[in-house]
Amino acid sequence: MGELLDPFVSNILLLDDEGKRVAVKYYSDYWPNNAAKLTFEKSVFTKTQRMNARQEAEIGLYEGHVVVFKFVADLYFYVTGREDENELILATVLQAFFDAVSILLRGNVDKKTVLENLDLILLCLDEIVDGGTILETDANSIASKVAMRGAESDVPFSEQTFSQALATAKEHLTRSLLK
């Protein structure tokens, strides 16, 4: 009898309408370096860009990975998993990511708005998947957790400098250790 594996996300990609990175997270060491990751992204984009995945998510198999994708405005959302991964689980992750982003951006899901709020998008990815393990698929829960994390500091994450963000992170760590 085969080994039962927990659902595992290999990566989540958010590309623009030219196939360039907007926000990506890799959870698998299948791609050993950045060049391999960029090649994979370009390949998946090239193979899917002419498909009509605007209403419902589409599913494909590319380079030994199940790829679930959806396009909105000038953005291409992708979630990939191993070849034997359950497509419905990956589609649920994709929909959760898209819906949470839509909630956080108040329906303005386009490249410009996403780039202006990249901190929220990256926090959103962190709330959905950690190390490839799916943590949450309820978009409202994801969006509220991201909004709370962004509201914890006096200055919004998007307006913090790197040193301010680091200081905020140290402060939160110190508080959590002292509890």
C-alpha positions as semicolon CSV with decimal commas, in nm:
position;residue;x (nm);y (nm);z (nm)
1;M;0,000;0,000;0,000
2;G;0,136;0,346;-0,094
3;E;0,242;0,603;0,160
4;L;-0,024;0,861;0,237
5;L;0,117;1,213;0,211
6;D;-0,020;1,533;0,356
7;P;-0,126;1,786;0,095
8;F;0,179;1,981;-0,013
9;V;0,206;2,303;-0,211
10;S;0,525;2,328;-0,417
11;N;0,490;2,698;-0,486
12;I;0,253;2,990;-0,522
13;L;0,319;3,229;-0,808
14;L;0,172;3,566;-0,883
15;L;0,296;3,685;-1,222
16;D;0,212;3,988;-1,434
17;D;0,076;3,978;-1,789
18;E;0,431;3,949;-1,926
19;G;0,517;3,649;-1,707
20;K;0,733;3,849;-1,468
21;R;0,731;3,798;-1,091
22;V;0,504;4,005;-0,876
23;A;0,509;3,779;-0,566
24;V;0,631;3,420;-0,543
25;K;0,693;3,167;-0,267
26;Y;0,865;2,832;-0,320
27;Y;0,821;2,552;-0,067
28;S;1,003;2,274;-0,252
29;D;1,371;2,227;-0,326
30;Y;1,280;2,082;-0,667
31;W;1,409;2,407;-0,816
32;P;1,769;2,433;-0,685
33;N;1,837;2,798;-0,767
34;N;1,677;3,122;-0,878
35;A;1,755;3,058;-1,246
36;A;1,563;2,728;-1,234
37;K;1,271;2,902;-1,063
38;L;1,261;3,179;-1,325
39;T;1,275;2,920;-1,605
40;F;0,984;2,729;-1,451
41;E;0,780;3,049;-1,409
42;K;0,839;3,153;-1,770
43;S;0,756;2,803;-1,897
44;V;0,430;2,780;-1,702
45;F;0,331;3,133;-1,807
46;T;0,407;3,063;-2,174
47;K;0,199;2,743;-2,169
48;T;-0,099;2,900;-1,994
49;Q;-0,115;3,261;-2,111
50;R;-0,351;3,194;-2,402
51;M;-0,599;2,997;-2,192
52;N;-0,919;3,154;-2,069
53;A;-0,890;3,104;-1,691
54;R;-1,075;3,420;-1,598
55;Q;-1,398;3,279;-1,453
56;E;-1,294;2,943;-1,312
57;A;-0,957;2,800;-1,220
58;E;-0,793;2,579;-1,480
59;I;-0,577;2,275;-1,411
60;G;-0,277;2,150;-1,606
61;L;0,024;1,924;-1,572
62;Y;0,357;2,091;-1,649
63;E;0,707;1,956;-1,593
64;G;0,582;1,692;-1,351
65;H;0,372;1,933;-1,143
66;V;-0,001;1,989;-1,115
67;V;-0,059;2,357;-1,186
68;V;-0,385;2,528;-1,093
69;F;-0,424;2,881;-1,226
70;K;-0,656;3,175;-1,260
71;F;-0,617;3,509;-1,437
72;V;-0,757;3,841;-1,319
73;A;-0,696;4,172;-1,498
74;D;-0,319;4,185;-1,557
75;L;-0,232;3,919;-1,295
76;Y;-0,180;3,545;-1,324
77;F;-0,230;3,341;-1,005
78;Y;-0,072;2,991;-0,989
79;V;-0,053;2,719;-0,725
80;T;0,151;2,407;-0,798
81;G;0,193;2,073;-0,631
82;R;0,352;1,737;-0,693
83;E;0,229;1,533;-0,987
84;D;0,024;1,312;-0,754
85;E;-0,124;1,602;-0,555
86;N;-0,500;1,645;-0,532
87;E;-0,608;1,914;-0,781
88;L;-0,911;2,011;-0,572
89;I;-0,692;2,089;-0,271
90;L;-0,462;2,302;-0,485
91;A;-0,764;2,475;-0,639
92;T;-0,894;2,551;-0,288
93;V;-0,558;2,710;-0,197
94;L;-0,565;2,914;-0,519
95;Q;-0,918;3,036;-0,453
96;A;-0,834;3,122;-0,091
97;F;-0,531;3,322;-0,205
98;F;-0,727;3,507;-0,472
99;D;-1,027;3,576;-0,246
100;A;-0,809;3,696;0,045
101;V;-0,618;3,930;-0,188
102;S;-0,947;4,058;-0,326
103;I;-1,079;4,126;0,026
104;L;-0,757;4,299;0,135
105;L;-0,746;4,515;-0,179
106;R;-1,120;4,585;-0,168
107;G;-1,177;4,429;-0,507
108;N;-0,902;4,627;-0,685
109;V;-0,702;4,323;-0,796
110;D;-0,456;4,457;-1,052
111;K;-0,078;4,476;-1,078
112;K;-0,049;4,839;-0,965
113;T;-0,260;4,787;-0,651
114;V;-0,087;4,459;-0,568
115;L;0,257;4,620;-0,596
116;E;0,145;4,908;-0,374
117;N;0,033;4,653;-0,114
118;L;0,299;4,386;-0,164
119;D;0,352;4,354;0,212
120;L;-0,011;4,243;0,253
121;I;0,019;3,997;-0,034
122;L;0,331;3,837;0,116
123;L;0,168;3,820;0,461
124;C;-0,131;3,659;0,292
125;L;0,092;3,388;0,143
126;D;0,242;3,326;0,488
127;E;-0,104;3,282;0,641
128;I;-0,210;3,030;0,374
129;V;0,096;2,804;0,344
130;D;0,399;2,745;0,566
131;G;0,681;2,532;0,430
132;G;0,442;2,373;0,180
133;T;0,186;2,276;0,444
134;I;-0,156;2,431;0,402
135;L;-0,250;2,629;0,713
136;E;-0,571;2,807;0,616
137;T;-0,812;2,821;0,322
138;D;-1,083;3,050;0,458
139;A;-1,031;3,382;0,277
140;N;-1,206;3,591;0,543
141;S;-0,992;3,442;0,818
142;I;-0,674;3,494;0,614
143;A;-0,763;3,856;0,534
144;S;-0,850;3,938;0,896
145;K;-0,525;3,785;1,025
146;V;-0,323;3,981;0,768
147;A;-0,511;4,301;0,851
148;M;-0,445;4,248;1,224
149;R;-0,075;4,184;1,166
150;G;-0,057;4,504;0,962
151;A;-0,246;4,704;1,226
152;E;-0,029;4,591;1,519
153;S;0,234;4,854;1,452
154;D;0,180;5,228;1,475
155;V;0,309;5,279;1,122
156;P;0,157;5,062;0,844
157;F;0,398;4,801;0,707
158;S;0,382;4,960;0,365
159;E;0,519;5,286;0,508
160;Q;0,793;5,137;0,726
161;T;1,158;5,143;0,632
162;F;1,351;4,819;0,664
163;S;1,503;4,926;0,997
164;Q;1,159;5,024;1,131
165;A;1,017;4,689;1,023
166;L;1,308;4,510;1,188
167;A;1,255;4,708;1,510
168;T;0,885;4,625;1,503
169;A;0,963;4,256;1,452
170;K;1,212;4,261;1,744
171;E;0,955;4,431;1,964
172;H;0,691;4,168;1,880
173;L;0,939;3,887;1,941
174;T;1,040;4,035;2,275
175;R;0,675;4,073;2,378
176;S;0,594;3,715;2,280
177;L;0,896;3,580;2,471
178;L;0,803;3,773;2,784
179;K;0,445;3,643;2,792
